[in-house]
Amino acid sequence: MKFDVIIGLEVHVQVMTKSKMFCSCPNRYGSDPNTLVCPICMGYPGVLPVPNNEAIRKTLLAGLMCECNIALYSKFDRKSYFYPDMPKNYQISQYDLPFCEDGKVVISGKGLSKEFVETKPIGITRIHLEEDVAKSTHFRQCSGIDFNRAGVPLMEIVSEPDISTPDEAYIYLTALKQIMQYADISDCDMEKGQMRCDVNVSLKSPESPTLNAKTEVKNLNSLKAVHRSLLYETERQSEVLEGNGQLIQQTRGWNDDIGETYILRTKEDAADYRYFPEPDLMPVEISSDYLEKLKKEVPETPAQRCARFIREFAIPEYDASVLTSNKSCADYFEKCISFGSDAKKTSNWTMVELLRELSQANKTFDQCPVNPENFAELIKLIDNKTINGKIAKAVFSDMFSSGKTALEIIDEKGLKQVTDTDEILQFVKKAVESNPTPVQQLKEGKSTALNFLVGQVMKFSKGKANPQLASDMIKKELS
Ligand SMILES: [Zn+2]
């Protein structure tokens, strides 16, 4: 690519609250259409909105997590537009005095553009709070509107145009999602529309200070769609420029099936929305006492937790970053450690066995049938040699499907590791007698023959012999 790519993101995140932004209807996903509605969120004339303090608190918290300045004086504004998803014909949003401004999210990991080795700060222009609009669904003959979503508190997080590749956009969104999950602000489940993204992308030649006209691609609802649409759009724009064509500022949609953007409209200016202060709502004043109190509630960020895991549990950076990429996973791991299981072994078992079982069963950590206490117990049973690693895997599968504890399964199935030397000696003798060739090879110093003989002992003991003891005893038997 002979052009520099300039990308800015506008991310909408639904705030997790009991009720909607300006009325007491439940803020809940998945109910029958138009069952969670009232005159306020249906936009009847004469109704009065009442702001949801919890939504404001979580927006300020998001601002603090993103290192923003928090406005002690803020207000809501009316944004006028006509569309069936907004029956009032205006949306209550924030215009010139948003709750949070001038922050940053520091991203890290593979895929940063090459002048940034480990981390890159992405500026946050602003975070404001508004109400979500209704959801339109288009059928063959007609369209349907579901107002359950109308009035759900919605944060808009606007980034500076600091992102220079589709990979960075992906990393930034992942980081943002983790922050929201860590602070219990939103689950950011993109399939449920809890996080939606618009991207702004423009190109400029490295020699020139001026940007070419930008394109906005709207309503991307998966991280993959964001990445693919940016790849497509940078390619499309560079082809136009290389063919000496002219780009015009426009808004485009994304067709995920064919992997292309398409033109929706030429961009309207902010003035078209005729913003003005919402006359039915008082400006929001935040006391510095309240802000100080809120600052104490700011949880660890994913990056801070990752650093602490490395420091406190002496696990490798890779492990720490996998474990902390998901808050529930990090919580689960930390609980296990509090029950006394070894950190590195717990990390291995979490990343490999537990994540695999969860993904196969399509379950989250919150739905995990094995609780941290029982998981920690399993790992301790391996550590104190009650069972060996191989049997532990089978036991774990069983725990996962039956919900039983490791000890219950070990007792039921008689899986305790055999560490009684007399008993193992029987198996060793049997292995030596029935395998003269490997025995001869081992005597001649061929070490692979030892592995074979240990395997035989494991087979005769139905996997229950302690392999280290078996190996020692074979060597002793033959010396
Ligand atoms: Zn309502």
Residues whose N, C-alpha, C, O or C-beta is under 5 A from the ligand:
A	BS01	ZN	C23 S24 C25 L36 V37 C38 I40 C41
